[in-house]
Amino acid sequence: QIIIIKQKATFIEMEKLKKDMESKDIEIQKIKQEVQVKQKEIIEQQKNTQINENKDN
C-alpha cells in the first residue's frame, strides 16, 4: 500500500512537471514571436533609414 501511495505521489508530481513544461513552452513561443516582431520592426527601420539616406544623397 505504501508503494501505491508513492506511485500516486510520483504520478502527481510528473503531471505537475508536465503542466509546468507546457506553460514554459507556451512562454517560449510567445517570446519567440515577440523577438520576430522586433526583428521585423528593426529591419523596417533600417530600410527606412537607408531610403532616407539615399534621398538625401
PDB file with SEQRES, HELIX, SHEET and CRYST1 records, atoms N, CA, C and O in Angstrom:
SEQRES   1 A   57  GLN ILE ILE ILE ILE LYS GLN LYS ALA THR PHE ILE GLU          
SEQRES   2 A   57  MET GLU LYS LEU LYS LYS ASP MET GLU SER LYS ASP ILE          
SEQRES   3 A   57  GLU ILE GLN LYS ILE LYS GLN GLU VAL GLN VAL LYS GLN          
SEQRES   4 A   57  LYS GLU ILE ILE GLU GLN GLN LYS ASN THR GLN ILE ASN          
SEQRES   5 A   57  GLU ASN LYS ASP ASN                                          
HELIX    1 AA1 ILE A    2  ASP A   56  1                                  55    
CRYST1    1.000    1.000    1.000  90.00  90.00  90.00 P 1           1          
ATOM      1  N   GLN A   1       0.826  -1.206   0.000  1.00  0.00           N  
ATOM      2  CA  GLN A   1       0.000   0.000   0.000  1.00  0.00           C  
ATOM      3  C   GLN A   1       0.865   1.263   0.000  1.00  0.00           C  
ATOM      4  O   GLN A   1       0.520   2.261  -0.633  1.00  0.00           O  
ATOM      5  N   ILE A   2       1.967   1.209   0.701  1.00  0.00           N  
ATOM      6  CA  ILE A   2       2.884   2.352   0.720  1.00  0.00           C  
ATOM      7  C   ILE A   2       3.404   2.619  -0.693  1.00  0.00           C  
ATOM      8  O   ILE A   2       3.538   3.767  -1.117  1.00  0.00           O  
ATOM      9  N   ILE A   3       3.691   1.540  -1.404  1.00  0.00           N  
ATOM     10  CA  ILE A   3       4.198   1.672  -2.778  1.00  0.00           C  
ATOM     11  C   ILE A   3       3.165   2.372  -3.658  1.00  0.00           C  
ATOM     12  O   ILE A   3       3.516   3.223  -4.475  1.00  0.00           O  
ATOM     13  N   ILE A   4       1.903   2.015  -3.491  1.00  0.00           N  
ATOM     14  CA  ILE A   4       0.835   2.625  -4.291  1.00  0.00           C  
ATOM     15  C   ILE A   4       0.755   4.123  -3.997  1.00  0.00           C  
ATOM     16  O   ILE A   4       0.615   4.929  -4.916  1.00  0.00           O  
ATOM     17  N   ILE A   5       0.843   4.491  -2.738  1.00  0.00           N  
ATOM     18  CA  ILE A   5       0.801   5.909  -2.354  1.00  0.00           C  
ATOM     19  C   ILE A   5       1.982   6.652  -2.976  1.00  0.00           C  
ATOM     20  O   ILE A   5       1.825   7.754  -3.503  1.00  0.00           O  
ATOM     21  N   LYS A   6       3.161   6.043  -2.910  1.00  0.00           N  
ATOM     22  CA  LYS A   6       4.347   6.668  -3.501  1.00  0.00           C  
ATOM     23  C   LYS A   6       4.190   6.804  -5.009  1.00  0.00           C  
ATOM     24  O   LYS A   6       4.578   7.817  -5.592  1.00  0.00           O  
ATOM     25  N   GLN A   7       3.617   5.777  -5.638  1.00  0.00           N  
ATOM     26  CA  GLN A   7       3.398   5.838  -7.084  1.00  0.00           C  
ATOM     27  C   GLN A   7       2.438   6.969  -7.437  1.00  0.00           C  
ATOM     28  O   GLN A   7       2.639   7.688  -8.416  1.00  0.00           O  
ATOM     29  N   LYS A   8       1.388   7.114  -6.622  1.00  0.00           N  
ATOM     30  CA  LYS A   8       0.421   8.188  -6.854  1.00  0.00           C  
ATOM     31  C   LYS A   8       1.098   9.546  -6.720  1.00  0.00           C  
ATOM     32  O   LYS A   8       0.904  10.434  -7.550  1.00  0.00           O  
ATOM     33  N   ALA A   9       1.890   9.696  -5.671  1.00  0.00           N  
ATOM     34  CA  ALA A   9       2.590  10.961  -5.443  1.00  0.00           C  
ATOM     35  C   ALA A   9       3.529  11.259  -6.606  1.00  0.00           C  
ATOM     36  O   ALA A   9       3.600  12.392  -7.082  1.00  0.00           O  
ATOM     37  N   THR A  10       4.240  10.249  -7.054  1.00  0.00           N  
ATOM     38  CA  THR A  10       5.158  10.420  -8.183  1.00  0.00           C  
ATOM     39  C   THR A  10       4.385  10.795  -9.438  1.00  0.00           C  
ATOM     40  O   THR A  10       4.806  11.665 -10.201  1.00  0.00           O  
ATOM     41  N   PHE A  11       3.261  10.138  -9.644  1.00  0.00           N  
ATOM     42  CA  PHE A  11       2.431  10.436 -10.815  1.00  0.00           C  
ATOM     43  C   PHE A  11       1.947  11.885 -10.779  1.00  0.00           C  
ATOM     44  O   PHE A  11       1.992  12.593 -11.785  1.00  0.00           O  
ATOM     45  N   ILE A  12       1.488  12.308  -9.616  1.00  0.00           N  
ATOM     46  CA  ILE A  12       1.008  13.690  -9.453  1.00  0.00           C  
ATOM     47  C   ILE A  12       2.145  14.675  -9.714  1.00  0.00           C  
ATOM     48  O   ILE A  12       1.953  15.687 -10.388  1.00  0.00           O  
ATOM     49  N   GLU A  13       3.319  14.379  -9.181  1.00  0.00           N  
ATOM     50  CA  GLU A  13       4.481  15.242  -9.421  1.00  0.00           C  
ATOM     51  C   GLU A  13       4.808  15.305 -10.909  1.00  0.00           C  
ATOM     52  O   GLU A  13       5.116  16.371 -11.442  1.00  0.00           O  
ATOM     53  N   MET A  14       4.739  14.160 -11.567  1.00  0.00           N  
ATOM     54  CA  MET A  14       5.017  14.120 -13.008  1.00  0.00           C  
ATOM     55  C   MET A  14       4.001  14.949 -13.787  1.00  0.00           C  
ATOM     56  O   MET A  14       4.364  15.655 -14.728  1.00  0.00           O  
ATOM     57  N   GLU A  15       2.744  14.865 -13.403  1.00  0.00           N  
ATOM     58  CA  GLU A  15       1.705  15.649 -14.076  1.00  0.00           C  
ATOM     59  C   GLU A  15       1.951  17.143 -13.877  1.00  0.00           C  
ATOM     60  O   GLU A  15       1.792  17.937 -14.805  1.00  0.00           O  
ATOM     61  N   LYS A  16       2.340  17.518 -12.656  1.00  0.00           N  
ATOM     62  CA  LYS A  16       2.647  18.929 -12.387  1.00  0.00           C  
ATOM     63  C   LYS A  16       3.814  19.387 -13.251  1.00  0.00           C  
ATOM     64  O   LYS A  16       3.781  20.476 -13.826  1.00  0.00           O  
ATOM     65  N   LEU A  17       4.839  18.559 -13.340  1.00  0.00           N  
ATOM     66  CA  LEU A  17       6.003  18.901 -14.161  1.00  0.00           C  
ATOM     67  C   LEU A  17       5.620  19.029 -15.631  1.00  0.00           C  
ATOM     68  O   LEU A  17       6.104  19.922 -16.328  1.00  0.00           O  
ATOM     69  N   LYS A  18       4.755  18.139 -16.100  1.00  0.00           N  
ATOM     70  CA  LYS A  18       4.286  18.217 -17.494  1.00  0.00           C  
ATOM     71  C   LYS A  18       3.584  19.546 -17.745  1.00  0.00           C  
ATOM     72  O   LYS A  18       3.821  20.212 -18.752  1.00  0.00           O  
ATOM     73  N   LYS A  19       2.709  19.919 -16.802  1.00  0.00           N  
ATOM     74  CA  LYS A  19       1.979  21.184 -16.944  1.00  0.00           C  
ATOM     75  C   LYS A  19       2.947  22.362 -16.917  1.00  0.00           C  
ATOM     76  O   LYS A  19       2.808  23.306 -17.695  1.00  0.00           O  
ATOM     77  N   ASP A  20       3.926  22.301 -16.018  1.00  0.00           N  
ATOM     78  CA  ASP A  20       4.943  23.357 -15.956  1.00  0.00           C  
ATOM     79  C   ASP A  20       5.684  23.468 -17.283  1.00  0.00           C  
ATOM     80  O   ASP A  20       5.907  24.565 -17.796  1.00  0.00           O  
ATOM     81  N   MET A  21       6.059  22.320 -17.828  1.00  0.00           N  
ATOM     82  CA  MET A  21       6.775  22.309 -19.104  1.00  0.00           C  
ATOM     83  C   MET A  21       5.912  22.896 -20.212  1.00  0.00           C  
ATOM     84  O   MET A  21       6.396  23.665 -21.043  1.00  0.00           O  
ATOM     85  N   GLU A  22       4.645  22.537 -20.222  1.00  0.00           N  
ATOM     86  CA  GLU A  22       3.737  23.064 -21.244  1.00  0.00           C  
ATOM     87  C   GLU A  22       3.614  24.576 -21.127  1.00  0.00           C  
ATOM     88  O   GLU A  22       3.636  25.285 -22.132  1.00  0.00           O  
ATOM     89  N   SER A  23       3.483  25.068 -19.897  1.00  0.00           N  
ATOM     90  CA  SER A  23       3.347  26.516 -19.735  1.00  0.00           C  
ATOM     91  C   SER A  23       4.651  27.226 -20.106  1.00  0.00           C  
ATOM     92  O   SER A  23       4.626  28.327 -20.658  1.00  0.00           O  
ATOM     93  N   LYS A  24       5.779  26.600 -19.805  1.00  0.00           N  
ATOM     94  CA  LYS A  24       7.075  27.180 -20.196  1.00  0.00           C  
ATOM     95  C   LYS A  24       7.209  27.187 -21.711  1.00  0.00           C  
ATOM     96  O   LYS A  24       7.710  28.151 -22.290  1.00  0.00           O  
ATOM     97  N   ASP A  25       6.760  26.112 -22.353  1.00  0.00           N  
ATOM     98  CA  ASP A  25       6.796  26.052 -23.816  1.00  0.00           C  
ATOM     99  C   ASP A  25       5.961  27.179 -24.422  1.00  0.00           C  
ATOM    100  O   ASP A  25       6.364  27.816 -25.396  1.00  0.00           O  
ATOM    101  N   ILE A  26       4.804  27.411 -23.833  1.00  0.00           N  
ATOM    102  CA  ILE A  26       3.933  28.488 -24.313  1.00  0.00           C  
ATOM    103  C   ILE A  26       4.635  29.835 -24.139  1.00  0.00           C  
ATOM    104  O   ILE A  26       4.606  30.678 -25.036  1.00  0.00           O  
ATOM    105  N   GLU A  27       5.269  30.030 -22.970  1.00  0.00           N  
ATOM    106  CA  GLU A  27       6.021  31.268 -22.727  1.00  0.00           C  
ATOM    107  C   GLU A  27       7.124  31.448 -23.760  1.00  0.00           C  
ATOM    108  O   GLU A  27       7.320  32.539 -24.295  1.00  0.00           O  
ATOM    109  N   ILE A  28       7.840  30.367 -24.033  1.00  0.00           N  
ATOM    110  CA  ILE A  28       8.940  30.406 -25.004  1.00  0.00           C  
ATOM    111  C   ILE A  28       8.407  30.798 -26.377  1.00  0.00           C  
ATOM    112  O   ILE A  28       9.012  31.618 -27.067  1.00  0.00           O  
ATOM    113  N   GLN A  29       7.290  30.222 -26.771  1.00  0.00           N  
ATOM    114  CA  GLN A  29       6.702  30.549 -28.076  1.00  0.00           C  
ATOM    115  C   GLN A  29       6.320  32.025 -28.149  1.00  0.00           C  
ATOM    116  O   GLN A  29       6.544  32.682 -29.166  1.00  0.00           O  
ATOM    117  N   LYS A  30       5.739  32.541 -27.062  1.00  0.00           N  
ATOM    118  CA  LYS A  30       5.361  33.956 -27.027  1.00  0.00           C  
ATOM    119  C   LYS A  30       6.593  34.840 -27.181  1.00  0.00           C  
ATOM    120  O   LYS A  30       6.585  35.813 -27.934  1.00  0.00           O  
ATOM    121  N   ILE A  31       7.651  34.487 -26.455  1.00  0.00           N  
ATOM    122  CA  ILE A  31       8.888  35.265 -26.521  1.00  0.00           C  
ATOM    123  C   ILE A  31       9.481  35.207 -27.925  1.00  0.00           C  
ATOM    124  O   ILE A  31       9.944  36.220 -28.448  1.00  0.00           O  
ATOM    125  N   LYS A  32       9.466  34.029 -28.531  1.00  0.00           N  
ATOM    126  CA  LYS A  32       9.981  33.884 -29.901  1.00  0.00           C  
ATOM    127  C   LYS A  32       9.193  34.776 -30.857  1.00  0.00           C  
ATOM    128  O   LYS A  32       9.768  35.424 -31.732  1.00  0.00           O  
ATOM    129  N   GLN A  33       7.883  34.803 -30.682  1.00  0.00           N  
ATOM    130  CA  GLN A  33       7.046  35.648 -31.539  1.00  0.00           C  
ATOM    131  C   GLN A  33       7.384  37.125 -31.333  1.00  0.00           C  
ATOM    132  O   GLN A  33       7.475  37.887 -32.296  1.00  0.00           O  
ATOM    133  N   GLU A  34       7.570  37.524 -30.071  1.00  0.00           N  
ATOM    134  CA  GLU A  34       7.930  38.909 -29.774  1.00  0.00           C  
ATOM    135  C   GLU A  34       9.259  39.273 -30.430  1.00  0.00           C  
ATOM    136  O   GLU A  34       9.414  40.361 -30.983  1.00  0.00           O  
ATOM    137  N   VAL A  35      10.206  38.354 -30.360  1.00  0.00           N  
ATOM    138  CA  VAL A  35      11.520  38.582 -30.963  1.00  0.00           C  
ATOM    139  C   VAL A  35      11.375  38.756 -32.474  1.00  0.00           C  
ATOM    140  O   VAL A  35      11.983  39.651 -33.061  1.00  0.00           O  
ATOM    141  N   GLN A  36      10.574  37.906 -33.093  1.00  0.00           N  
ATOM    142  CA  GLN A  36      10.357  38.011 -34.543  1.00  0.00           C  
ATOM    143  C   GLN A  36       9.754  39.364 -34.915  1.00  0.00           C  
ATOM    144  O   GLN A  36      10.170  39.995 -35.887  1.00  0.00           O  
ATOM    145  N   VAL A  37       8.779  39.794 -34.135  1.00  0.00           N  
ATOM    146  CA  VAL A  37       8.141  41.085 -34.398  1.00  0.00           C  
ATOM    147  C   VAL A  37       9.175  42.204 -34.281  1.00  0.00           C  
ATOM    148  O   VAL A  37       9.233  43.094 -35.130  1.00  0.00           O  
ATOM    149  N   LYS A  38       9.984  42.155 -33.235  1.00  0.00           N  
ATOM    150  CA  LYS A  38      11.018  43.179 -33.033  1.00  0.00           C  
ATOM    151  C   LYS A  38      12.022  43.168 -34.181  1.00  0.00           C  
ATOM    152  O   LYS A  38      12.439  44.222 -34.664  1.00  0.00           O  
ATOM    153  N   GLN A  39      12.407  41.964 -34.616  1.00  0.00           N  
ATOM    154  CA  GLN A  39      13.358  41.859 -35.727  1.00  0.00           C  
ATOM    155  C   GLN A  39      12.777  42.488 -36.990  1.00  0.00           C  
ATOM    156  O   GLN A  39      13.475  43.201 -37.710  1.00  0.00           O  
ATOM    157  N   LYS A  40      11.512  42.226 -37.253  1.00  0.00           N  
ATOM    158  CA  LYS A  40      10.857  42.804 -38.427  1.00  0.00           C  
ATOM    159  C   LYS A  40      10.823  44.324 -38.319  1.00  0.00           C  
ATOM    160  O   LYS A  40      11.064  45.027 -39.301  1.00  0.00           O  
ATOM    161  N   GLU A  41      10.521  44.832 -37.115  1.00  0.00           N  
ATOM    162  CA  GLU A  41      10.491  46.280 -36.899  1.00  0.00           C  
ATOM    163  C   GLU A  41      11.864  46.889 -37.176  1.00  0.00           C  
ATOM    164  O   GLU A  41      11.974  47.929 -37.825  1.00  0.00           O  
ATOM    165  N   ILE A  42      12.897  46.233 -36.680  1.00  0.00           N  
ATOM    166  CA  ILE A  42      14.262  46.726 -36.869  1.00  0.00           C  
ATOM    167  C   ILE A  42      14.616  46.743 -38.353  1.00  0.00           C  
ATOM    168  O   ILE A  42      15.195  47.711 -38.847  1.00  0.00           O  
ATOM    169  N   ILE A  43      14.271  45.681 -39.053  1.00  0.00           N  
ATOM    170  CA  ILE A  43      14.552  45.604 -40.494  1.00  0.00           C  
ATOM    171  C   ILE A  43      13.826  46.735 -41.227  1.00  0.00           C  
ATOM    172  O   ILE A  43      14.401  47.372 -42.110  1.00  0.00           O  
ATOM    173  N   GLU A  44      12.581  46.982 -40.866  1.00  0.00           N  
ATOM    174  CA  GLU A  44      11.816  48.064 -41.494  1.00  0.00           C  
ATOM    175  C   GLU A  44      12.467  49.415 -41.216  1.00  0.00           C  
ATOM    176  O   GLU A  44      12.584  50.255 -42.108  1.00  0.00           O  
ATOM    177  N   GLN A  45      12.888  49.615 -39.965  1.00  0.00           N  
ATOM    178  CA  GLN A  45      13.547  50.874 -39.607  1.00  0.00           C  
ATOM    179  C   GLN A  45      14.827  51.063 -40.406  1.00  0.00           C  
ATOM    180  O   GLN A  45      15.120  52.159 -40.885  1.00  0.00           O  
ATOM    181  N   GLN A  46      15.587  49.979 -40.544  1.00  0.00           N  
ATOM    182  CA  GLN A  46      16.834  50.057 -41.303  1.00  0.00           C  
ATOM    183  C   GLN A  46      16.551  50.388 -42.763  1.00  0.00           C  
ATOM    184  O   GLN A  46      17.257  51.197 -43.364  1.00  0.00           O  
ATOM    185  N   LYS A  47      15.534  49.773 -43.330  1.00  0.00           N  
ATOM    186  CA  LYS A  47      15.154  50.053 -44.719  1.00  0.00           C  
ATOM    187  C   LYS A  47      14.781  51.523 -44.872  1.00  0.00           C  
ATOM    188  O   LYS A  47      15.218  52.197 -45.804  1.00  0.00           O  
ATOM    189  N   ASN A  48      13.963  52.006 -43.933  1.00  0.00           N  
ATOM    190  CA  ASN A  48      13.526  53.400 -43.987  1.00  0.00           C  
ATOM    191  C   ASN A  48      14.707  54.353 -43.854  1.00  0.00           C  
ATOM    192  O   ASN A  48      14.775  55.373 -44.540  1.00  0.00           O  
ATOM    193  N   THR A  49      15.617  54.018 -42.982  1.00  0.00           N  
ATOM    194  CA  THR A  49      16.809  54.843 -42.789  1.00  0.00           C  
ATOM    195  C   THR A  49      17.625  54.884 -44.074  1.00  0.00           C  
ATOM    196  O   THR A  49      18.095  55.944 -44.485  1.00  0.00           O  
ATOM    197  N   GLN A  50      17.789  53.732 -44.702  1.00  0.00           N  
ATOM    198  CA  GLN A  50      18.546  53.662 -45.961  1.00  0.00           C  
ATOM    199  C   GLN A  50      17.862  54.477 -47.052  1.00  0.00           C  
ATOM    200  O   GLN A  50      18.517  55.202 -47.801  1.00  0.00           O  
ATOM    201  N   ILE A  51      16.559  54.355 -47.133  1.00  0.00           N  
ATOM    202  CA  ILE A  51      15.794  55.098 -48.141  1.00  0.00           C  
ATOM    203  C   ILE A  51      15.989  56.597 -47.917  1.00  0.00           C  
ATOM    204  O   ILE A  51      16.224  57.345 -48.866  1.00  0.00           O  
ATOM    205  N   ASN A  52      15.890  57.029 -46.662  1.00  0.00           N  
ATOM    206  CA  ASN A  52      16.052  58.448 -46.336  1.00  0.00           C  
ATOM    207  C   ASN A  52      17.464  58.930 -46.648  1.00  0.00           C  
ATOM    208  O   ASN A  52      17.649  60.040 -47.147  1.00  0.00           O  
ATOM    209  N   GLU A  53      18.446  58.107 -46.358  1.00  0.00           N  
ATOM    210  CA  GLU A  53      19.835  58.476 -46.643  1.00  0.00           C  
ATOM    211  C   GLU A  53      20.040  58.601 -48.148  1.00  0.00           C  
ATOM    212  O   GLU A  53      20.733  59.505 -48.615  1.00  0.00           O  
ATOM    213  N   ASN A  54      19.436  57.693 -48.898  1.00  0.00           N  
ATOM    214  CA  ASN A  54      19.555  57.731 -50.355  1.00  0.00           C  
ATOM    215  C   ASN A  54      18.887  58.982 -50.929  1.00  0.00           C  
ATOM    216  O   ASN A  54      19.375  59.567 -51.897  1.00  0.00           O  
ATOM    217  N   LYS A  55      17.778  59.380 -50.330  1.00  0.00           N  
ATOM    218  CA  LYS A  55      17.078  60.589 -50.773  1.00  0.00           C  
ATOM    219  C   LYS A  55      17.951  61.819 -50.542  1.00  0.00           C  
ATOM    220  O   LYS A  55      18.015  62.724 -51.374  1.00  0.00           O  
ATOM    221  N   ASP A  56      18.617  61.826 -49.398  1.00  0.00           N  
ATOM    222  CA  ASP A  56      19.463  62.967 -49.039  1.00  0.00           C  
ATOM    223  C   ASP A  56      20.675  63.078 -49.952  1.00  0.00           C  
ATOM    224  O   ASP A  56      21.184  64.174 -50.189  1.00  0.00           O  
ATOM    225  N   ASN A  57      21.132  61.955 -50.459  1.00  0.00           N  
ATOM    226  CA  ASN A  57      22.325  61.967 -51.324  1.00  0.00           C  
ATOM    227  C   ASN A  57      21.882  62.200 -52.712  1.00  0.00           C  
ATOM    228  O   ASN A  57      22.707  62.251 -53.624  1.00  0.00           O  
TER     229      ASN A  57                                                      
END                                                                             
